[in-house]
Amino acid sequence: MEVEALARELVRAIRGRRGQVAFSRRIGCQSNVLYTWESGRRYPTAQRFLEVAQRGGVDVAAALARFLRSRPAWLDTGALAADSVPRLLAELKGNRTLSDIAHATSKSRFRVARWFAGQTEPRLPDFLLLVHATSYRLLDFVAAFVDPASVPSIKAAWRELEAARQAAYTSPWCHVVLRLLETERFQQLSAVSAGQIASELGITTTEARAALELLETTDQIERRGGTFAVKQVYNVDLAQDPEAVQKLKAWAAEIGLMRIKSGSEGLYSYNLFCVSERDYAELQRLQRAYYRQLRAIVAESTPSERVVMANLQLFALSR
């Protein structure tokens, strides 16, 4: 994704129908700074972008909370904090090393370290690159601030992501099938049938065929001779529909339960304990950090050889 074009279009979407000069004055500038930002001659820093969005009518705290799927304490101050960017980056970083993030962004470790420490401020394009490298949900980040349809460079990608999201809600197995088709072994097959997929995953042929049809309908795969080619792979975040997500989590838990009962290969464990409220909150934080790190490893893992489900649970049994 071209983050510099995205940065220009994101500023333009925040401005909306207001003129460049008028909006420049609204954000406290005497010159037409919007022209320089939207033309790519200069870019605002990430912190300045958040301030501009706030002045433009966006509830930045609510937008960040939607993107993070939680509301950290630093968002509850009632005002946009001056250190919002390094705090947000720290939330997204989890347990990933700065070296990993530098490698993923093709930036120097020194520069990345200064951004995360708040010693220097990343320009908006660099910040968008960091969001992508740490969360793999850049489209969702943009959508938390503006309507993606108003951002030309991601408009089509957003429609495809939404179609993939709806497919996952409709048929959870479709994304499992998609992951299977990504593996090198299946990519090398000259013919792939619904029966083969069903046998590989332990599902019915009817379920496999329905998943293939839905993936074709949503333009995520296409037929090539006797097999299927993956056209597009998205990191599909499903948190926008809490009711659907609850059903998907129950579905994933049931898959795990069936595998435990059948004695299938995997790591299955549980631990029962008492902890303080403070340590329970810390365990929740660690679980989220682990999940972010897991997703980071998955995003950069090659070659694709195994379809794996991580089923993580941590919950209180008493009030």
C-alpha positions as CSV (number, residue, x, y, z in Angstrom):
1,M,0.0,0.0,0.0
2,E,1.3,3.5,-0.9
3,V,1.3,5.1,2.5
4,E,2.1,8.6,1.2
5,A,-0.9,8.7,-1.1
6,L,-3.0,7.3,1.7
7,A,-1.8,10.0,4.0
8,R,-2.7,12.7,1.5
9,E,-6.2,11.2,0.9
10,L,-6.8,10.8,4.6
11,V,-6.1,14.4,5.3
12,R,-8.4,15.3,2.4
13,A,-11.2,13.1,3.8
14,I,-10.9,14.7,7.2
15,R,-11.3,18.1,5.6
16,G,-14.5,17.0,3.9
17,R,-16.4,19.7,2.0
18,R,-14.6,22.6,3.7
19,G,-12.2,24.7,1.7
20,Q,-8.4,24.3,2.2
21,V,-7.9,27.9,3.4
22,A,-10.9,27.9,5.7
23,F,-9.9,24.5,7.3
24,S,-6.3,25.7,7.6
25,R,-7.5,28.6,9.7
26,R,-9.8,26.3,11.7
27,I,-6.7,24.2,12.8
28,G,-4.8,27.4,13.7
29,C,-2.7,28.0,10.7
30,Q,-2.3,31.4,8.9
31,S,-1.0,29.8,5.6
32,N,-2.8,27.2,3.5
33,V,-1.1,24.3,5.1
34,L,-3.8,21.9,3.8
35,Y,-2.5,22.5,0.3
36,T,1.0,21.4,1.2
37,W,-0.3,18.3,3.0
38,E,-2.8,17.2,0.3
39,S,-0.3,17.8,-2.5
40,G,2.4,15.8,-0.7
41,R,4.9,18.7,-0.5
42,R,4.9,18.2,3.3
43,Y,3.1,15.9,5.7
44,P,1.8,16.5,9.2
45,T,3.2,14.5,12.1
46,A,1.0,11.7,13.4
47,Q,0.2,13.8,16.6
48,R,-0.6,16.8,14.4
49,F,-2.9,14.6,12.3
50,L,-4.8,13.5,15.4
51,E,-5.2,17.1,16.5
52,V,-6.4,18.1,13.0
53,A,-8.9,15.2,13.1
54,Q,-10.2,16.4,16.5
55,R,-10.6,19.9,15.1
56,G,-12.4,18.5,12.1
57,G,-15.1,16.9,14.3
58,V,-13.7,13.4,14.8
59,D,-13.9,12.0,18.3
60,V,-10.3,10.8,18.3
61,A,-10.5,9.0,21.6
62,A,-13.6,7.1,20.4
63,A,-11.9,6.3,17.1
64,L,-8.8,4.9,18.7
65,A,-10.9,2.9,21.2
66,R,-12.8,1.4,18.3
67,F,-9.6,0.5,16.5
68,L,-8.0,-1.0,19.7
69,R,-11.2,-2.7,20.7
70,S,-10.7,-1.4,24.2
71,R,-10.3,1.9,25.9
72,P,-6.9,2.2,27.7
73,A,-6.6,4.5,30.7
74,W,-4.7,7.1,28.7
75,L,-7.7,7.6,26.4
76,D,-9.9,8.5,29.4
77,T,-8.3,11.8,30.2
78,G,-11.0,13.8,28.4
79,A,-8.5,15.5,26.1
80,L,-6.1,14.5,23.4
81,A,-2.8,13.8,25.2
82,A,0.4,15.2,23.8
83,D,1.9,11.7,23.9
84,S,-1.0,9.9,22.3
85,V,1.2,8.6,19.4
86,P,3.9,6.8,21.5
87,R,1.2,5.4,23.8
88,L,-0.7,4.1,20.8
89,L,2.4,2.6,19.3
90,A,3.2,0.9,22.7
91,E,-0.3,-0.6,22.7
92,L,0.3,-2.0,19.2
93,K,3.8,-3.2,19.7
94,G,3.0,-5.9,22.3
95,N,6.1,-8.1,22.8
96,R,7.5,-7.5,19.3
97,T,11.1,-6.2,19.3
98,L,12.0,-2.9,17.7
99,S,14.3,-4.8,15.4
100,D,11.3,-6.8,14.1
101,I,9.3,-3.6,13.5
102,A,12.3,-1.9,11.8
103,H,12.6,-4.9,9.5
104,A,8.9,-4.9,8.7
105,T,8.9,-1.2,7.9
106,S,12.3,-1.0,6.2
107,K,13.3,1.8,8.6
108,S,16.4,2.0,10.7
109,R,16.1,0.5,14.2
110,F,17.4,3.9,15.6
111,R,14.6,5.8,14.0
112,V,12.0,3.3,15.0
113,A,13.3,3.4,18.6
114,R,13.0,7.2,18.7
115,W,9.5,7.1,17.4
116,F,8.4,4.5,20.0
117,A,10.1,6.5,22.8
118,G,8.4,9.7,21.8
119,Q,11.8,11.4,21.2
120,T,10.8,12.3,17.6
121,E,7.5,12.3,15.9
122,P,6.8,10.1,12.8
123,R,5.3,11.8,9.8
124,L,1.8,10.7,9.0
125,P,3.0,8.3,6.2
126,D,5.5,6.7,8.5
127,F,2.9,6.4,11.2
128,L,0.5,4.6,8.9
129,L,3.3,2.3,8.0
130,L,3.9,1.5,11.7
131,V,0.2,0.9,12.2
132,H,0.3,-1.6,9.3
133,A,3.4,-3.3,10.5
134,T,2.2,-3.7,14.1
135,S,-1.5,-4.4,13.7
136,Y,-2.0,-5.6,10.1
137,R,-5.3,-3.6,10.3
138,L,-4.4,-0.4,8.5
139,L,-7.8,-0.3,6.7
140,D,-9.6,-0.7,10.0
141,F,-7.5,2.2,11.4
142,V,-8.5,4.5,8.5
143,A,-12.2,3.4,8.8
144,A,-12.2,4.4,12.5
145,F,-11.6,8.1,11.4
146,V,-13.3,8.5,8.0
147,D,-15.6,6.6,5.6
148,P,-13.2,4.4,3.5
149,A,-15.3,5.1,0.4
150,S,-13.9,8.7,0.6
151,V,-10.3,7.5,0.4
152,P,-9.6,6.5,-3.3
153,S,-6.5,4.4,-2.7
154,I,-8.2,2.0,-0.3
155,K,-11.8,2.2,-1.6
156,A,-11.7,-1.0,-3.6
157,A,-9.6,-2.9,-1.0
158,W,-12.1,-1.9,1.7
159,R,-15.0,-3.3,-0.3
160,E,-13.1,-6.6,-0.7
161,L,-12.3,-6.7,3.0
162,E,-15.9,-6.1,3.9
163,A,-16.9,-9.0,1.5
164,A,-14.3,-11.2,3.1
165,R,-15.6,-10.2,6.6
166,Q,-19.2,-11.0,5.7
167,A,-18.1,-14.4,4.2
168,A,-16.4,-15.2,7.5
169,Y,-19.6,-14.4,9.4
170,T,-21.8,-16.4,7.0
171,S,-19.5,-19.5,6.8
172,P,-16.6,-19.8,9.3
173,W,-15.2,-22.7,7.3
174,C,-14.6,-20.6,4.2
175,H,-11.6,-18.9,5.7
176,V,-10.2,-22.3,6.9
177,V,-10.6,-23.5,3.3
178,L,-8.9,-20.3,2.1
179,R,-5.9,-20.9,4.4
180,L,-5.7,-24.5,3.1
181,L,-5.6,-23.3,-0.5
182,E,-2.7,-21.0,0.4
183,T,-0.5,-23.9,1.5
184,E,2.3,-24.8,-0.9
185,R,1.1,-28.4,-1.1
186,F,-2.4,-27.4,-2.4
187,Q,-1.0,-24.8,-4.7
188,Q,1.1,-27.5,-6.4
189,L,-1.8,-29.8,-7.0
190,S,-3.1,-29.9,-10.6
191,A,-6.7,-30.7,-9.3
192,V,-8.5,-29.9,-6.1
193,S,-11.9,-31.1,-5.2
194,A,-14.4,-30.3,-2.4
195,G,-13.9,-34.0,-1.3
196,Q,-10.1,-33.5,-1.0
197,I,-10.6,-30.4,1.1
198,A,-13.2,-32.1,3.3
199,S,-10.9,-35.0,3.9
200,E,-8.0,-32.8,4.8
201,L,-10.0,-30.6,7.3
202,G,-12.4,-33.3,8.7
203,I,-15.5,-31.5,7.5
204,T,-18.3,-32.7,5.1
205,T,-18.1,-32.4,1.4
206,T,-21.2,-30.2,1.5
207,E,-19.4,-27.7,3.9
208,A,-16.3,-27.7,1.7
209,R,-18.3,-27.1,-1.5
210,A,-20.3,-24.3,0.2
211,A,-17.1,-22.6,1.4
212,L,-15.5,-22.8,-2.1
213,E,-18.7,-21.3,-3.7
214,L,-18.7,-18.4,-1.2
215,L,-15.0,-17.7,-1.7
216,E,-15.6,-17.5,-5.4
217,T,-18.6,-15.3,-5.0
218,T,-16.6,-12.8,-2.9
219,D,-13.8,-12.9,-5.4
220,Q,-11.2,-14.3,-3.0
221,I,-10.4,-17.3,-5.2
222,E,-10.8,-18.2,-8.9
223,R,-10.9,-21.5,-10.8
224,R,-7.9,-22.3,-12.8
225,G,-8.4,-25.6,-14.7
226,G,-9.1,-28.2,-12.1
227,T,-7.9,-26.3,-9.1
228,F,-8.4,-23.0,-7.3
229,A,-6.0,-20.0,-7.1
230,V,-6.1,-17.6,-4.1
231,K,-6.6,-14.1,-5.5
232,Q,-6.4,-11.9,-2.4
233,V,-5.6,-12.6,1.2
234,Y,-6.7,-10.1,3.9
235,N,-6.1,-10.0,7.6
236,V,-9.8,-10.0,8.4
237,D,-10.7,-8.4,11.8
238,L,-14.2,-9.4,12.8
239,A,-14.8,-7.3,15.9
240,Q,-17.3,-4.9,14.3
241,D,-20.2,-7.2,14.8
242,P,-20.1,-8.3,18.5
243,E,-22.9,-10.8,18.1
244,A,-21.4,-12.5,15.1
245,V,-18.0,-12.5,16.8
246,Q,-19.5,-14.3,19.8
247,K,-20.9,-17.0,17.5
248,L,-17.5,-17.4,15.8
249,K,-15.7,-17.7,19.1
250,A,-18.1,-20.4,20.2
251,W,-17.5,-22.1,16.8
252,A,-13.7,-22.0,17.3
253,A,-14.1,-23.3,20.9
254,E,-16.3,-26.2,19.6
255,I,-13.6,-27.1,17.0
256,G,-11.0,-27.2,19.8
257,L,-13.3,-29.3,22.0
258,M,-13.8,-31.9,19.2
259,R,-10.1,-32.1,18.6
260,I,-9.5,-32.7,22.3
261,K,-12.1,-35.4,22.4
262,S,-10.6,-37.1,19.3
263,G,-7.1,-37.0,20.7
264,S,-5.9,-34.9,17.8
265,E,-2.3,-33.5,17.7
266,G,-2.0,-30.1,19.3
267,L,-1.3,-28.2,22.5
268,Y,-4.3,-28.3,24.9
269,S,-3.9,-27.1,28.5
270,Y,-5.7,-25.4,31.3
271,N,-4.8,-23.8,34.6
272,L,-7.1,-23.0,37.5
273,F,-5.9,-20.4,40.1
274,C,-6.7,-17.5,42.3
275,V,-5.1,-14.1,41.7
276,S,-5.6,-10.4,42.7
277,E,-7.7,-8.1,40.5
278,R,-4.5,-6.3,39.6
279,D,-2.8,-9.5,38.4
280,Y,-5.9,-10.7,36.6
281,A,-5.8,-7.4,34.6
282,E,-2.1,-8.0,34.0
283,L,-2.8,-11.5,32.7
284,Q,-5.4,-10.1,30.3
285,R,-2.8,-7.6,29.1
286,L,-0.3,-10.4,28.5
287,Q,-2.8,-12.5,26.6
288,R,-3.5,-9.6,24.3
289,A,0.2,-8.9,23.8
290,Y,0.8,-12.6,23.1
291,Y,-2.0,-12.6,20.5
292,R,-0.5,-9.5,18.7
293,Q,2.9,-11.2,18.6
294,L,1.3,-14.4,17.3
295,R,-0.3,-12.4,14.5
296,A,3.0,-10.8,13.7
297,I,4.7,-14.1,13.4
298,V,1.9,-15.5,11.2
299,A,2.0,-12.4,8.9
300,E,5.7,-12.9,8.1
301,S,5.8,-16.7,8.1
302,T,6.9,-18.5,5.0
303,P,6.4,-21.0,3.4
304,S,2.8,-21.8,4.1
305,E,2.8,-25.4,5.2
306,R,0.2,-25.8,8.0
307,V,-3.3,-24.5,8.6
308,V,-3.4,-23.8,12.4
309,M,-6.0,-22.5,14.8
310,A,-5.0,-20.7,18.0
311,N,-7.9,-20.9,20.5
312,L,-7.0,-18.7,23.4
313,Q,-9.2,-18.4,26.5
314,L,-8.8,-16.5,29.8
315,F,-11.8,-15.8,31.9
316,A,-12.9,-15.4,35.5
317,L,-15.1,-18.2,37.0
318,S,-16.1,-16.1,40.0
319,R,-17.5,-12.6,40.2
